[in-house]
Amino acid sequence: MQNPLLESKLNINRRTFLSRMSTGIGSVALGSLMMPSLFSCNRGSTEEDILAGVPHFAPKAKRVIYLFQSGAPSQLESFDYKPLLRKMHGQDLPASIRMGQRLTTMTSGQTGFPLVGSAVDFKQYGQHGAWLSDFFKFTGGIADDICIVKSVFTEAINHDPAITFFQTGHQQGGRPSMGAWLSYGLGSENENLPAFVVLTSRGGGNSQGLYAHLWSAGFLDSAHQGVLMRGGKDPVLYLNDPHGMEKADRRRFLDHLAELNQQTYDEFSDPEVLSRIKQYEMAYRMQTSVPEVMDINGEPDHILKMYGPDVVTPGSYAANCLLARKLAEKGVRFIQLYHQGWDQHGNLVEEMGAQAKQVDQPSAALIMDLKQRGLLEDTLVIFGGEFGRTNYCQGPLDAKLYGRDHHPRCFSIWMAGGGIKPGLVFGETDEFGYNITQDPVHIHDLHATILHQLGLDHTKLTYKHQGRRYRLTDVSGEIVKGVLA
């Protein structure tokens, strides 16, 4: 005999059925609006493909703007104040401090390592009295909005492997870049713009090269690679239609091309064919969206003035900072700025001073601009280079001519927004500025923290390639909880 109570629970009338079905349909509709890619037929069939685009937990940040200072600015003339170096100017670095650590070939042959104090003065800024050099007075004005991390370290001692390590989590090219991992892990918030955009600018100092592997998708779907936008009339090469081709002609051409590519995919099942279709469609949509976002003529005068006089020069660092804000507003997931020219092995004071003048005001303006628009709360901004600089002199021991060699053991960056604790100075180095004494932060730790703020567990954001599951943090990395708000 059936249980009457159970039978009554199993029975359902028409009104209850329609009510429950409408709730389910509504949930699906809401999900498709909030995350259109979740229901895409092109997501693939593997577990990784299905989960891509879905955060592992509630994020603090939606996007990243990375202000990468290529060439490695000296922390001893920027954010790590070491008065002892002035007192010991010209004296040799004690062997007990150097401890036989690795040197570059540029200074390994020196008979001594004479300490050189900063020729630039430092001042305290903000409620917590953070020390910043006179090269970064505008940054001092936002000291209460940023978190200065003085204890970053890396294993790479030369530029290309060090930059590659920062961008891909590995010193050799071929791995996906950070922006590609975020595009794969979270997708895009704007179907008319790429999820990953790269902007470059050049300073007046010694410029290290920038290579496409820094924004490559590696073994991920090529649709996740960064799109390099140039300053000037044509930010993306070959984006515009050829002379004599109308918009409708282009649409018909792409439709027929998509049919041919689909036939190729049906025959060979090569996922790159689907990527090609998506890239053609993205390029078509970018024909309208890119010129709009690159146009700064609609910006108010007070905003342009805030970024400084170089903002009206296409391709300048200031112009790129303003474009980064506009791209962030449009939902671009990862915006990578590279500013070249920080490799000061000699004439440091003059060259670094000129470099800092180019980036100090625009970087501070970007933070203020994001903050006044309510975007800083969910935008993670990072400023820094690939390694630090030695406390000893390279070249003549002269206040005007001295330079500093590469130093991977400790250097400084700053972060802001995206759930990072503001007004904080995190980590410490010894009084010589040579070794970390408190709260070391490895590159993998930094990557793990960035992913965490975007709602991604760095141990779960993986991709199987050649029989192994890879991730941005390789096989290590810990979240730097001390910098989190």
N, C-alpha and C positions, 0 to 999 in steps of 0.2 A: 504493500500500500504506500502511495506517494505521500510525502510530507506536505501537508497543506500550506505551511509557512513558506517552504522552499518553492512550491508551485506558484504561490502568489508573487514571489520575487522574480521568478522567471517570466511571468506573464508581462506583456508590455502593450499598452494601447497606442493608437495612432498618434495622439498628441505628444506622448512621451518620446516616441520614436523620432518624430520630426524635430522636437526640441533638442534632443541630444545630437541628431545629425547636423542641425544647423550650427551648433556649438563647435562641432568638429570641423566643419567646412570653414567656419570663421577663423579657427585657429590656423588651418592650413593657409588660408588667404593672407592672414596677418604675417605668417612666417615667410610667405613668398614675397611680400612687400618689404619686410625687414632684411631678408637675405635671399635675393632672387636666385643666386647661384646654387642654393641648396636643392632646388628642384630642376636643375639644368640636366638635359639629356647628355651633355658632354662631360660629365664629372668623372667618368670612368667607373670601373666595377670593383677595383680593389678597395680594401678597408681604408687604406691611406687616402685614396681619391675621394671616397665618400665622406670621410671626416674632415678633409681639407676645407677650410673656410668657416669652420665652427670653433670658436674659442673653447678652451678647456674649463674656464671659470670666468666669472665676471671681471672684465678688464678695468684698469684705472685709466689707460690711454687708448686712443683709437688710431693714432698715427705717430710717426717719428720724423723729426727734422734733424738731420745729422750735419753739423757744421764742421767738416773735417779739414784740419789745417795741415795740409800735406807738406812734409819736410821736417816736421817736429819742432815746434816752438819751445824755447828754453823755459822750463818751469821756474828757474832761478831768476828770471827777469819778468815773471808774470804772476804766479800764484803761490810760490813756495819761498817765503822770506827767510833768508839765512844770514843774519848779521855777523855770525862768526867768520864767514868767508871774507868779509871786509877786514876784520881784525887780523886774519892770518894771510892776507893777500901776499902772494909771492912765495909763501912757505910750501914745502912739499906735502902732498896728501899722505897721511900716515898709512903705512902698510897694513896696520891693524884695521883700518877702515876699508881699504880697497880689497883686501883678502884675496888677492890674485885673481880677481874677476876678469872675465873676458873683455878684450879691447879690440877696437877696429885696427886695421892696418895703418890708418892715418896717424895714430898716436902710439901704437905698440912699440915703435922704435925710439920713442923719446927717452932721454936719460933720466928725466924726472917728470913729476906731475904737479906743477906749481898751481896752488889754489888761486882762484880769481874771484873777488867779490863783485857783486852786481854794481855796475855804474849807474843803475837806475834806482831812484828812491822808491820806497814803499810807504803806503798809508793804510790806515784802518778804515773800513767802511761797514755800514749796516749796524744793526742792533747788537750783533755778536762780535763786532770788531774784526772782521776778516781782513787779512793783509793782502793788498793788491798793489802791483807796481804802477808807477805813473804812466806806463804804456797803456793801461787799461782803466782809465778814469771813468769812462762811460759804463763799463762793466761794474765798476764800483758802485755806480748809481742803482744797480739792480741786485746788489749783494744780498738783500733780504729775499730775493726771488729765486736765487740759484743755490745749488749744493756743489761746493768745490771738493773734489776728491783728489787728495794729494798722494795717494798710495797705490796708484795703478802701476802694474809692471807687466813686462812681456818677455818672451824668450828670443825674439828676433833683434838683431843688432844692425841690420842694413835695411835700407828704405823699402825696396820692393817686397821682400818677404814680410816686413813689419806691417806695411799697409795692407798687403794681402791677408795677413793674419787678422787684422782688425776687421776687415770687411767680410771674410769668409770663414774665420775660425781655423784656418790652416795656412801654413807659410808658403805652400806651393799652389799655383793656380789650378783651376779645374773644378773646385768645389762651388756650390751655390753661394752667392753673396747674401748678406743679411737681408737686404731688401727683397731678394728673390724668395728667401725663406718666409718672410712675412706675407708676400703676395700669395705664396702657396698655402700658408697656414690660415690666412684670414680673408683672402680675396680683396676685391676693390669695393669702395663705397660709391664710386662713380663709374658707370659703364662707358662714359664718353672720354675718360682719361685713363692712362695706364695706372696701375697700382704702385709702380715704382718709377720715379723720375730722377734723373741725374742732371745737375747743373755744375759747370766748372768756371773758375775764374783764375786769373794769373796775377801774382804780385810782382814786385820788382826784384826780388832776390833770386838765389839759385833755385831753379825749379826742377823737382824730381818729376819723372814721367808718370803719366796716368794711362792705364791700359784697360781695355774693355773687359778683361777678366775680373776687374774689381766690381763690376755690376752685372756679371754674367749669371745665368741661371744654372750653370754647371750641368749636372745630370737631371735636374728638374725639367719640366715642360718649358720649352723656350718662351712661352707666353709670359713667364714670370720674370724674364730678364729686364734690367733697367732700360728706360728710354732716355737717351742723351739729348737734352735740349740745348741748343746753342743760342748765344746772344745774337741779335741782329734781325734782319728781315725774315730769314727762313730758320726758325728754331728747330724744325725737324726737316731734314733733307728729303726731297722727293715727295713731300706730303701733298702738295697742291696738284691739281689736275693738269695734264699737258695742255698747251695752247690749242684751242679749238674743241676741246672736249667739254660737254655740258654735264651738269650734275646728274641728270637722268641717264645720260650715256654711261657714266661711271657706275651708277647703280645697276644697270642692266649687265654691264661687263662683270661686276663682282658677283651677281647672281649666277651667271653662266659659269664663271670660274669656280664658284662654290659647288655647283653641280658636278663639274669635272673632278674636283678634289674629293668630293664625297664618293664618287665612283671609284677613285683610286683607293680611298680608305676601305671601302667595302671589299675591294679585291685583296689588299695587302695588310689591312689592319694596323697600319703604322700610325701611332698616336700623333706624330709630328705633322701629319697631314691635317688633322683636326686643329692643331695649333696654328697652322698656316691660315686656315679659314678664319679663325678667331682674330689673328693678327691683321688680316686684310680688312675685316669688319671694324676693328679698332681704329685702323688708319683712316677709314672712311668717316667715322664719327669724329676723329681728331681734327679733321679738316675745318670743322666749325668750332670745336671746343678749345683747341690750342691757341689760335689767334686771339680769342676772347680773353683767355687767362693770361696771356703774355702782354696784353695791352695795359699799360699803367696810366694812360691819359685820364682815366676817370678817377684816379686817386686824388683826394683833397691835398691842397698845398701843405697843410700842417703835417700830414702823414709823410709826404716826400721830404719835407724839411727834417723830420725826425730821423730818417734813415741816412741823411747826410747828402752832400753835393754829388757824390758819385752815383746816386740812385738813378739818375736820368741817362747814364751811360750803359747801353745794353751790354750784357756779359760781365759787368763789374760785380764784385762781391756784394755791394750794397743793393744793386738791382736784383741779384739772385736771392738775397734775403727777403726782399719784398715779394718776389715771385713765389718764394717758399710759403709765405703766408697766404697768398692767393691760392696756391695749390692745396694747402691744408684746408682752406675754406671749401674747396671743391671736392674734398674727400679722398685725395691721393694718400695712400697708405704710408709710403716711405719716400721721403724727399731727401736726397743726398747732395750736399754741396761740397765741392772740393775747392780749396783755395791754395794754390801753389806758391812756393817761394820762401819757405821757412827754414831752409837748410843753411844756417849761418855758422860756417866753420871759421870765419874771420869777419872782421868789421861788424861784429854782432850788434853793437849799440845802434849804429846808424841804420843798418839793414832791417833789424827787427823792429826798430821804432817806426820805420816806414810801413812795414807789414802790419803792425798793430794799428796804425792809424787807419788803414784800409778796412779793418774788420771790427774794431772796438765799438764804434758808434752803431753800425748796422746790426751787429749781434745784439747789443742792448736794446735797440729799437724793435727788433723782431720780438723779443720777450715782452716788451711793453705793449706792442701792437696786438700780439696774441692775447695778452691779459685783458686789455680793454675791450676786446671783442668776445670774451668768454671762451676763447679757444685754448688758452694755456692749460686749463684744468685737465683736458684730455689730449694734449699734445706734448709728447716727450721731446725735449730739445737737448742735444748733446754737442759740446764744443771741445775739441782737442785734437792732438796729432798722434803719430804712430809710436813714438817713444820719447824719452826725455833727453837732457843734455848734461854733460859732465860738469862737475864742480871745478875741475882743473882746466887750465888754459890750453888751447890749441893755437899755435901761431905766436906772434910777439906778445909778451906780457906788457901790454900797453892798454890803458883805459879806453882808447878809441879803436884799437885794431884787434883786440882779442876775439877769439871765437871759442866755441865749445863743441866737443865731439859727441857722438851718439852715446846715449846712456839708457839701456832698457830696464835697469834695476828699479827705478822709481820716476814717476812723472805725474803731472796734474792734468785733470780735465774738469769741466763743470757740466752739470745737468740741471734741467729746470722743467717744471710742469709734469704732467702725466703721473701724478701720485708720488713724486720725489719730494723729500722733506726740504722745504725752502730755508734759506738762511743758515745752512749747516756747512761746517768744514769737517770733512770726514777723512780719517787716516792721518798718519804722521810719518815724517822721515827724520833721520838723525840730524844733529846740528850741522853736519857737513853737507846735508842734502844728497847723500850718496846711497844710503840703504833705508828700507822701510822699517820702522820700529813699531807700528801699530796699524791694525786693520788692512792687511794687504788685499788688493783687488786684482786678480788675474783677468786677462782678456776674456776667458771663458766665463768667469764670474760676472763680468759686465754684460756679456751676451745673455746669460741666464736671467739677469735682472731685467734687461730690456724686454725679453720675451714674456717674463712674468707680468710686467706692467701692462702688456697688451693681452693678457688673459691666456697665455700659452705656457704650458709646462715644457721646459726645454728638453726633458728626457722623453717626452711623448711626441714632440714634433719631429718625426723621423721620415725617411724615405729609403726604400729598399733599392739598392743599386749593386749589381754584380755580386749578389748573394749576401750583402751586408746591409744592415740598417744604419744609415748615416744621420747625423744631426749637426746643427750649427756649433754646438759645444763639444763635439767629438765624444769623448768618454769622461768628461769632467765638468766642472762648473758648479758653483754654489750661488744662490741668490744672496745679494748683499743687503740683508735685512736692515742694517743700520742706516741706510739712506732712504728708506721707504717711510712715507708719511703715515 
